[in-house]
Protein backbone atom coordinates (compact mmCIF):
# COMPACT_ATOMS: atom_id res chain seq x y z
CA UNK A 1 0.00 0.00 0.00
CA UNK A 2 3.03 2.24 -0.08
CA UNK A 3 2.39 4.22 3.09
CA UNK A 4 0.32 6.88 1.34
CA UNK A 5 -2.06 9.07 3.31
CA UNK A 6 -5.36 9.71 1.59
CA UNK A 7 -7.47 12.85 1.96
CA UNK A 8 -11.01 13.21 0.60
CA UNK A 9 -12.73 16.59 0.72
CA UNK A 10 -10.64 19.61 -0.25
CA UNK A 11 -13.04 22.41 0.64
CA UNK A 12 -12.50 25.35 2.98
CA UNK A 13 -11.46 23.15 5.89
CA UNK A 14 -10.20 19.96 4.27
CA UNK A 15 -8.15 21.78 1.67
CA UNK A 16 -6.21 23.70 4.29
CA UNK A 17 -5.71 20.63 6.45
CA UNK A 18 -4.45 18.65 3.47
CA UNK A 19 -2.06 21.45 2.50
CA UNK A 20 -0.53 21.34 5.98
CA UNK A 21 0.19 17.65 5.50
CA UNK A 22 1.59 18.23 2.04
CA UNK A 23 3.94 21.01 3.12
CA UNK A 24 5.27 18.73 5.88
CA UNK A 25 6.40 16.16 3.29
CA UNK A 26 3.56 13.70 3.79
CA UNK A 27 3.03 11.48 0.75
CA UNK A 28 -0.50 12.62 0.04
CA UNK A 29 -3.13 11.13 -2.25
CA UNK A 30 -6.31 13.16 -2.72
CA UNK A 31 -9.79 13.01 -4.18
CA UNK A 32 -12.52 15.63 -4.52
CA UNK A 33 -15.45 16.13 -6.90
CA UNK A 34 -14.07 19.59 -7.67
CA UNK A 35 -11.66 19.10 -10.57
CA UNK A 36 -10.05 22.50 -10.02
CA UNK A 37 -9.11 21.48 -6.49
CA UNK A 38 -7.60 18.25 -7.80
CA UNK A 39 -5.53 20.17 -10.34
CA UNK A 40 -4.35 22.55 -7.62
CA UNK A 41 -3.15 19.68 -5.43
CA UNK A 42 -1.60 17.86 -8.36
CA UNK A 43 0.46 20.94 -9.12
CA UNK A 44 1.58 21.00 -5.49
CA UNK A 45 2.83 17.42 -5.70
CA UNK A 46 -0.08 15.29 -4.52
CA UNK A 47 -1.16 12.08 -6.15
CA UNK A 48 -4.65 12.60 -7.57
CA UNK A 49 -7.36 9.93 -7.86
CA UNK A 50 -10.46 9.79 -10.04
CA UNK A 51 -12.63 8.23 -7.32
CA UNK A 52 -12.76 7.46 -3.62
CA UNK A 53 -12.45 3.77 -4.47
CA UNK A 54 -9.17 4.36 -6.29
CA UNK A 55 -7.85 6.33 -3.32
CA UNK A 56 -8.87 3.61 -0.86
CA UNK A 57 -7.01 0.99 -2.88
CA UNK A 58 -3.77 2.94 -2.51
CA UNK A 59 -3.79 4.34 1.03
CA UNK A 60 -3.31 2.85 4.48
CA UNK A 61 -4.65 5.94 6.28
CA UNK A 62 -7.64 7.85 4.92
CA UNK A 63 -8.92 11.22 6.16
CA UNK A 64 -12.31 12.57 5.12
CA UNK A 65 -13.76 16.06 5.60
CA UNK A 66 -17.23 16.58 4.10
CA UNK A 67 -20.21 18.87 4.83
CA UNK A 68 -22.72 16.38 6.27
CA UNK A 69 -23.42 12.83 7.30
CA UNK A 70 -25.26 11.92 4.11
CA UNK A 71 -22.22 12.90 2.05
CA UNK A 72 -19.86 10.88 4.24
CA UNK A 73 -22.09 7.80 4.17
CA UNK A 74 -22.40 8.04 0.39
CA UNK A 75 -18.64 8.43 0.05
CA UNK A 76 -18.16 5.13 1.84
CA UNK A 77 -21.09 3.10 0.55
CA UNK A 78 -21.88 4.59 -2.86
CA UNK A 79 -20.67 3.63 -6.32
CA UNK A 80 -16.86 3.84 -6.50
CA UNK A 81 -16.90 4.51 -2.78
CA UNK A 82 -14.29 3.75 -0.16
CA UNK A 83 -15.75 0.42 0.94
CA UNK A 84 -15.42 -1.03 -2.56
CA UNK A 85 -11.65 -1.24 -2.27
CA UNK A 86 -10.89 -0.62 1.40
CA UNK A 87 -7.85 -2.67 2.39
CA UNK A 88 -7.42 -4.69 5.56
CA UNK A 89 -5.80 -2.76 8.44
CA UNK A 90 -6.51 0.61 6.83
CA UNK A 91 -7.35 3.35 9.32
CA UNK A 92 -10.21 5.66 8.31
CA UNK A 93 -10.47 9.03 10.07
CA UNK A 94 -13.56 11.15 9.51
CA UNK A 95 -13.08 14.80 10.49
CA UNK A 96 -16.54 15.89 9.33
CA UNK A 97 -19.09 17.19 11.81
CA UNK A 98 -21.96 14.70 11.58
CA UNK A 99 -24.38 12.88 13.86
CA UNK A 100 -23.12 10.24 16.25
CA UNK A 101 -25.31 7.49 14.79
CA UNK A 102 -23.76 7.85 11.35
CA UNK A 103 -20.25 7.70 12.80
CA UNK A 104 -21.10 4.49 14.62
CA UNK A 105 -22.65 3.06 11.44
CA UNK A 106 -19.53 3.91 9.44
CA UNK A 107 -17.32 2.28 12.06
CA UNK A 108 -19.35 -0.92 11.86
CA UNK A 109 -19.15 -0.96 8.06
CA UNK A 110 -15.41 -0.36 8.09
CA UNK A 111 -14.92 -3.17 10.58
CA UNK A 112 -16.50 -5.64 8.13
CA UNK A 113 -13.45 -4.98 5.94
CA UNK A 114 -11.13 -5.67 8.91
CA UNK A 115 -10.18 -2.00 8.97
CA UNK A 116 -10.50 0.66 11.71
CA UNK A 117 -12.39 3.91 12.10
CA UNK A 118 -12.06 7.10 14.15
CA UNK A 119 -14.44 10.03 14.30
CA UNK A 120 -12.31 13.14 14.71
CA UNK A 121 -14.25 16.38 14.19
CA UNK A 122 -12.32 19.59 14.67
CA UNK A 123 -12.67 22.97 16.31
CA UNK A 124 -10.85 26.14 15.33
CA UNK A 125 -12.51 27.07 12.07
CA UNK A 126 -10.88 28.03 8.81
CA UNK A 127 -8.21 30.08 10.58
CA UNK A 128 -7.28 27.09 12.73
CA UNK A 129 -7.14 24.87 9.67
CA UNK A 130 -4.87 27.36 7.90
CA UNK A 131 -2.52 27.84 10.84
CA UNK A 132 -2.54 24.17 11.90
CA UNK A 133 -3.92 25.03 15.34
CA UNK A 134 -7.06 22.87 15.26
CA UNK A 135 -8.39 20.87 18.17
CA UNK A 136 -9.23 17.27 17.29
CA UNK A 137 -11.99 15.61 19.34
CA UNK A 138 -11.57 11.91 18.72
CA UNK A 139 -13.75 8.88 19.30
CA UNK A 140 -12.27 5.40 18.90
CA UNK A 141 -9.55 3.07 20.03
CA UNK A 142 -6.51 4.72 21.63
CA UNK A 143 -4.13 2.45 19.69
CA UNK A 144 -5.65 3.68 16.43
CA UNK A 145 -5.19 7.28 17.54
CA UNK A 146 -1.51 6.60 18.13
CA UNK A 147 -1.17 5.35 14.54
CA UNK A 148 -2.12 8.79 13.18
CA UNK A 149 -1.09 11.02 16.06
CA UNK A 150 1.82 12.43 14.05
CA UNK A 151 -0.64 13.49 11.33
CA UNK A 152 -2.98 15.15 13.81
CA UNK A 153 0.01 17.08 15.14
CA UNK A 154 0.76 18.45 11.66
CA UNK A 155 -2.78 19.83 11.39
CA UNK A 156 -3.57 20.91 14.94
CA UNK A 157 -2.27 21.63 18.42
CA UNK A 158 -4.76 19.81 20.64
CA UNK A 159 -5.56 16.10 20.35
CA UNK A 160 -8.26 14.91 22.73
CA UNK A 161 -9.42 11.30 23.11
CA UNK A 162 -13.10 11.67 24.03
CA UNK A 163 -14.01 7.98 24.31
CA UNK A 164 -15.42 5.30 22.03
CA UNK A 165 -16.46 5.86 18.41
CA UNK A 166 -19.07 8.63 18.24
CA UNK A 167 -17.78 10.44 21.32
CA UNK A 168 -15.87 12.93 19.24
CA UNK A 169 -19.05 13.95 17.42
CA UNK A 170 -20.99 14.49 20.65
CA UNK A 171 -18.14 16.57 22.07
CA UNK A 172 -18.01 18.69 18.91
CA UNK A 173 -21.76 19.23 18.88
CA UNK A 174 -21.74 20.37 22.51
CA UNK A 175 -18.89 22.77 21.75
CA UNK A 176 -20.58 24.13 18.63
CA UNK A 177 -23.87 24.70 20.41
CA UNK A 178 -22.01 26.77 23.00
CA UNK A 179 -20.13 28.66 20.26
CA UNK A 180 -23.37 29.40 18.41
CA UNK A 181 -24.85 30.87 21.57
CA UNK A 182 -21.77 33.03 22.04
CA UNK A 183 -21.74 34.23 18.43
CA UNK A 184 -25.45 35.12 18.47
CA UNK A 185 -25.13 36.99 21.76
CA UNK A 186 -21.94 38.80 20.71
CA UNK A 187 -23.40 39.91 17.37
CA UNK A 188 -26.47 41.31 19.10
CA UNK A 189 -24.38 43.07 21.75
CA UNK A 190 -21.98 44.59 19.22
CA UNK A 191 -24.91 45.78 17.13
CA UNK A 192 -26.62 47.28 20.18
CA UNK A 193 -23.42 49.05 21.22
CA UNK A 194 -22.93 50.60 17.79
CA UNK A 195 -26.59 51.67 17.59
CA UNK A 196 -26.18 53.45 20.92
CA UNK A 197 -23.03 55.26 19.80
CA UNK A 198 -20.18 53.06 21.04
CA UNK A 199 -16.99 52.55 19.05
CA UNK A 200 -16.89 48.79 18.31
CA UNK A 201 -13.13 48.76 18.90
CA UNK A 202 -13.59 50.20 22.38
CA UNK A 203 -16.47 47.85 23.19
CA UNK A 204 -14.45 44.85 22.02
CA UNK A 205 -11.48 45.93 24.14
CA UNK A 206 -13.67 46.19 27.25
CA UNK A 207 -15.38 42.84 26.62
CA UNK A 208 -12.02 41.11 26.11
CA UNK A 209 -10.68 42.45 29.39
CA UNK A 210 -13.86 41.70 31.32
CA UNK A 211 -16.16 38.84 32.25
CA UNK A 212 -17.83 38.78 28.82
CA UNK A 213 -14.68 37.56 27.08
CA UNK A 214 -15.03 34.43 24.95
CA UNK A 215 -13.49 32.89 21.82
CA UNK A 216 -16.01 34.67 19.62
CA UNK A 217 -15.01 38.04 21.04
CA UNK A 218 -11.22 37.69 21.16
CA UNK A 219 -10.63 35.59 18.04
CA UNK A 220 -13.66 35.71 15.72
CA UNK A 221 -15.23 39.14 16.26
CA UNK A 222 -18.21 39.56 13.87
CA UNK A 223 -17.77 43.31 13.23
CA UNK A 224 -15.86 44.25 10.03
CA UNK A 225 -12.57 46.02 10.70
CA UNK A 226 -12.40 45.34 14.42
CA UNK A 227 -10.10 42.35 14.27
CA UNK A 228 -7.66 41.70 11.37
CA UNK A 229 -7.68 38.25 9.81
CA UNK A 230 -11.26 37.34 10.66
CA UNK A 231 -13.91 36.56 8.03
CA UNK A 232 -15.77 39.74 9.07
CA UNK A 233 -12.73 41.80 8.07
CA UNK A 234 -12.39 39.92 4.78
CA UNK A 235 -15.86 40.40 3.29
CA UNK A 236 -16.96 37.42 5.42
CA UNK A 237 -14.78 34.99 3.47
CA UNK A 238 -13.75 32.35 4.28
CA UNK A 239 -15.68 31.36 7.33
CA UNK A 240 -18.01 28.96 9.07
CA UNK A 241 -21.28 29.60 7.25
CA UNK A 242 -24.72 30.01 8.79
CA UNK A 243 -25.77 26.95 6.78
CA UNK A 244 -23.18 24.81 8.54
CA UNK A 245 -24.17 26.19 11.93
CA UNK A 246 -27.81 25.46 11.13
CA UNK A 247 -26.71 21.88 10.39
CA UNK A 248 -25.24 21.68 13.88
CA UNK A 249 -28.53 22.86 15.41
CA UNK A 250 -30.41 20.29 13.34
CA UNK A 251 -28.15 17.43 14.44
CA UNK A 252 -28.32 18.49 18.07
CA UNK A 253 -32.05 19.18 18.29
CA UNK A 254 -33.27 16.36 16.06
CA UNK A 255 -30.62 13.64 16.25
CA UNK A 256 -29.67 13.66 19.93
CA UNK A 257 -33.21 13.45 21.36
CA UNK A 258 -33.73 10.33 19.26
CA UNK A 259 -30.55 8.88 20.70
CA UNK A 260 -31.73 9.58 24.24
CA UNK A 261 -35.06 7.89 23.49
CA UNK A 262 -33.30 4.81 22.08
CA UNK A 263 -31.20 4.53 25.22
CA UNK A 264 -34.28 4.72 27.41
PAMIMAR-300432 format. One record per residue (C-alpha): x, z, y; residue in one letter. Coordinates in steps of 0.1 Angstrom, whole numbers. Example, Ala and Ser with C-alpha at 12.3 -4.5 7.8 and 13.67 -1.06 7.14 Angstrom:
2
+-------+-------+-------+------+
:    c1 :    c3 :    c2 : type :
+-------+-------+-------+------+
:   123 :    78 :   -45 :    A :
:   137 :    71 :   -11 :    S :
+-------+-------+-------+------+
***
This chain:
264
+-------+-------+-------+------+
:    c1 :    c3 :    c2 : type :
+-------+-------+-------+------+
:     0 :     0 :     0 :    X :
:    30 :    -1 :    22 :    X :
:    24 :    31 :    42 :    X :
:     3 :    13 :    69 :    X :
:   -21 :    33 :    91 :    X :
:   -54 :    16 :    97 :    X :
:   -75 :    20 :   129 :    X :
:  -110 :     6 :   132 :    X :
:  -127 :     7 :   166 :    X :
:  -106 :    -2 :   196 :    X :
:  -130 :     6 :   224 :    X :
:  -125 :    30 :   254 :    X :
:  -115 :    59 :   231 :    X :
:  -102 :    43 :   200 :    X :
:   -82 :    17 :   218 :    X :
:   -62 :    43 :   237 :    X :
:   -57 :    64 :   206 :    X :
:   -44 :    35 :   187 :    X :
:   -21 :    25 :   214 :    X :
:    -5 :    60 :   213 :    X :
:     2 :    55 :   177 :    X :
:    16 :    20 :   182 :    X :
:    39 :    31 :   210 :    X :
:    53 :    59 :   187 :    X :
:    64 :    33 :   162 :    X :
:    36 :    38 :   137 :    X :
:    30 :     8 :   115 :    X :
:    -5 :     0 :   126 :    X :
:   -31 :   -22 :   111 :    X :
:   -63 :   -27 :   132 :    X :
:   -98 :   -42 :   130 :    X :
:  -125 :   -45 :   156 :    X :
:  -155 :   -69 :   161 :    X :
:  -141 :   -77 :   196 :    X :
:  -117 :  -106 :   191 :    X :
:  -101 :  -100 :   225 :    X :
:   -91 :   -65 :   215 :    X :
:   -76 :   -78 :   182 :    X :
:   -55 :  -103 :   202 :    X :
:   -43 :   -76 :   226 :    X :
:   -32 :   -54 :   197 :    X :
:   -16 :   -84 :   179 :    X :
:     5 :   -91 :   209 :    X :
:    16 :   -55 :   210 :    X :
:    28 :   -57 :   174 :    X :
:    -1 :   -45 :   153 :    X :
:   -12 :   -62 :   121 :    X :
:   -47 :   -76 :   126 :    X :
:   -74 :   -79 :    99 :    X :
:  -105 :  -100 :    98 :    X :
:  -126 :   -73 :    82 :    X :
:  -128 :   -36 :    75 :    X :
:  -124 :   -45 :    38 :    X :
:   -92 :   -63 :    44 :    X :
:   -78 :   -33 :    63 :    X :
:   -89 :    -9 :    36 :    X :
:   -70 :   -29 :    10 :    X :
:   -38 :   -25 :    29 :    X :
:   -38 :    10 :    43 :    X :
:   -33 :    45 :    28 :    X :
:   -46 :    63 :    59 :    X :
:   -76 :    49 :    78 :    X :
:   -89 :    62 :   112 :    X :
:  -123 :    51 :   126 :    X :
:  -138 :    56 :   161 :    X :
:  -172 :    41 :   166 :    X :
:  -202 :    48 :   189 :    X :
:  -227 :    63 :   164 :    X :
:  -234 :    73 :   128 :    X :
:  -253 :    41 :   119 :    X :
:  -222 :    21 :   129 :    X :
:  -199 :    42 :   109 :    X :
:  -221 :    42 :    78 :    X :
:  -224 :     4 :    80 :    X :
:  -186 :     1 :    84 :    X :
:  -182 :    18 :    51 :    X :
:  -211 :     6 :    31 :    X :
:  -219 :   -29 :    46 :    X :
:  -207 :   -63 :    36 :    X :
:  -169 :   -65 :    38 :    X :
:  -169 :   -28 :    45 :    X :
:  -143 :    -2 :    38 :    X :
:  -157 :     9 :     4 :    X :
:  -154 :   -26 :   -10 :    X :
:  -116 :   -23 :   -12 :    X :
:  -109 :    14 :    -6 :    X :
:   -78 :    24 :   -27 :    X :
:   -74 :    56 :   -47 :    X :
:   -58 :    84 :   -28 :    X :
:   -65 :    68 :     6 :    X :
:   -74 :    93 :    34 :    X :
:  -102 :    83 :    57 :    X :
:  -105 :   101 :    90 :    X :
:  -136 :    95 :   112 :    X :
:  -131 :   105 :   148 :    X :
:  -165 :    93 :   159 :    X :
:  -191 :   118 :   172 :    X :
:  -220 :   116 :   147 :    X :
:  -244 :   139 :   129 :    X :
:  -231 :   163 :   102 :    X :
:  -253 :   148 :    75 :    X :
:  -238 :   113 :    79 :    X :
:  -203 :   128 :    77 :    X :
:  -211 :   146 :    45 :    X :
:  -227 :   114 :    31 :    X :
:  -195 :    94 :    39 :    X :
:  -173 :   121 :    23 :    X :
:  -194 :   119 :    -9 :    X :
:  -192 :    81 :   -10 :    X :
:  -154 :    81 :    -4 :    X :
:  -149 :   106 :   -32 :    X :
:  -165 :    81 :   -56 :    X :
:  -134 :    59 :   -50 :    X :
:  -111 :    89 :   -57 :    X :
:  -102 :    90 :   -20 :    X :
:  -105 :   117 :     7 :    X :
:  -124 :   121 :    39 :    X :
:  -121 :   142 :    71 :    X :
:  -144 :   143 :   100 :    X :
:  -123 :   147 :   131 :    X :
:  -143 :   142 :   164 :    X :
:  -123 :   147 :   196 :    X :
:  -127 :   163 :   230 :    X :
:  -109 :   153 :   261 :    X :
:  -125 :   121 :   271 :    X :
:  -109 :    88 :   280 :    X :
:   -82 :   106 :   301 :    X :
:   -73 :   127 :   271 :    X :
:   -71 :    97 :   249 :    X :
:   -49 :    79 :   274 :    X :
:   -25 :   108 :   278 :    X :
:   -25 :   119 :   242 :    X :
:   -39 :   153 :   250 :    X :
:   -71 :   153 :   229 :    X :
:   -84 :   182 :   209 :    X :
:   -92 :   173 :   173 :    X :
:  -120 :   193 :   156 :    X :
:  -116 :   187 :   119 :    X :
:  -137 :   193 :    89 :    X :
:  -123 :   189 :    54 :    X :
:   -95 :   200 :    31 :    X :
:   -65 :   216 :    47 :    X :
:   -41 :   197 :    24 :    X :
:   -57 :   164 :    37 :    X :
:   -52 :   175 :    73 :    X :
:   -15 :   181 :    66 :    X :
:   -12 :   145 :    54 :    X :
:   -21 :   132 :    88 :    X :
:   -11 :   161 :   110 :    X :
:    18 :   140 :   124 :    X :
:    -6 :   113 :   135 :    X :
:   -30 :   138 :   152 :    X :
:     0 :   151 :   171 :    X :
:     8 :   117 :   185 :    X :
:   -28 :   114 :   198 :    X :
:   -36 :   149 :   209 :    X :
:   -23 :   184 :   216 :    X :
:   -48 :   206 :   198 :    X :
:   -56 :   204 :   161 :    X :
:   -83 :   227 :   149 :    X :
:   -94 :   231 :   113 :    X :
:  -131 :   240 :   117 :    X :
:  -140 :   243 :    80 :    X :
:  -154 :   220 :    53 :    X :
:  -165 :   184 :    59 :    X :
:  -191 :   182 :    86 :    X :
:  -178 :   213 :   104 :    X :
:  -159 :   192 :   129 :    X :
:  -190 :   174 :   140 :    X :
:  -210 :   206 :   145 :    X :
:  -181 :   221 :   166 :    X :
:  -180 :   189 :   187 :    X :
:  -218 :   189 :   192 :    X :
:  -217 :   225 :   204 :    X :
:  -189 :   218 :   228 :    X :
:  -206 :   186 :   241 :    X :
:  -239 :   204 :   247 :    X :
:  -220 :   230 :   268 :    X :
:  -201 :   203 :   287 :    X :
:  -234 :   184 :   294 :    X :
:  -249 :   216 :   309 :    X :
:  -218 :   220 :   330 :    X :
:  -217 :   184 :   342 :    X :
:  -254 :   185 :   351 :    X :
:  -251 :   218 :   370 :    X :
:  -219 :   207 :   388 :    X :
:  -234 :   174 :   399 :    X :
:  -265 :   191 :   413 :    X :
:  -244 :   218 :   431 :    X :
:  -220 :   192 :   446 :    X :
:  -249 :   171 :   458 :    X :
:  -266 :   202 :   473 :    X :
:  -234 :   212 :   491 :    X :
:  -229 :   178 :   506 :    X :
:  -266 :   176 :   517 :    X :
:  -262 :   209 :   534 :    X :
:  -230 :   198 :   553 :    X :
:  -202 :   210 :   531 :    X :
:  -170 :   190 :   526 :    X :
:  -169 :   183 :   488 :    X :
:  -131 :   189 :   488 :    X :
:  -136 :   224 :   502 :    X :
:  -165 :   232 :   479 :    X :
:  -145 :   220 :   449 :    X :
:  -115 :   241 :   459 :    X :
:  -137 :   272 :   462 :    X :
:  -154 :   266 :   428 :    X :
:  -120 :   261 :   411 :    X :
:  -107 :   294 :   425 :    X :
:  -139 :   313 :   417 :    X :
:  -162 :   323 :   388 :    X :
:  -178 :   288 :   388 :    X :
:  -147 :   271 :   376 :    X :
:  -150 :   250 :   344 :    X :
:  -135 :   218 :   329 :    X :
:  -160 :   196 :   347 :    X :
:  -150 :   210 :   380 :    X :
:  -112 :   212 :   377 :    X :
:  -106 :   180 :   356 :    X :
:  -137 :   157 :   357 :    X :
:  -152 :   163 :   391 :    X :
:  -182 :   139 :   396 :    X :
:  -178 :   132 :   433 :    X :
:  -159 :   100 :   442 :    X :
:  -126 :   107 :   460 :    X :
:  -124 :   144 :   453 :    X :
:  -101 :   143 :   423 :    X :
:   -77 :   114 :   417 :    X :
:   -77 :    98 :   383 :    X :
:  -113 :   107 :   373 :    X :
:  -139 :    80 :   366 :    X :
:  -158 :    91 :   397 :    X :
:  -127 :    81 :   418 :    X :
:  -124 :    48 :   399 :    X :
:  -159 :    33 :   404 :    X :
:  -170 :    54 :   374 :    X :
:  -148 :    35 :   350 :    X :
:  -137 :    43 :   324 :    X :
:  -157 :    73 :   314 :    X :
:  -180 :    91 :   290 :    X :
:  -213 :    73 :   296 :    X :
:  -247 :    88 :   300 :    X :
:  -258 :    68 :   270 :    X :
:  -232 :    85 :   248 :    X :
:  -242 :   119 :   262 :    X :
:  -278 :   111 :   255 :    X :
:  -267 :   104 :   219 :    X :
:  -252 :   139 :   217 :    X :
:  -285 :   154 :   229 :    X :
:  -304 :   133 :   203 :    X :
:  -282 :   144 :   174 :    X :
:  -283 :   181 :   185 :    X :
:  -320 :   183 :   192 :    X :
:  -333 :   161 :   164 :    X :
:  -306 :   162 :   136 :    X :
:  -297 :   199 :   137 :    X :
:  -332 :   214 :   135 :    X :
:  -337 :   193 :   103 :    X :
:  -306 :   207 :    89 :    X :
:  -317 :   242 :    96 :    X :
:  -351 :   235 :    79 :    X :
:  -333 :   221 :    48 :    X :
:  -312 :   252 :    45 :    X :
:  -343 :   274 :    47 :    X :
+-------+-------+-------+------+
***
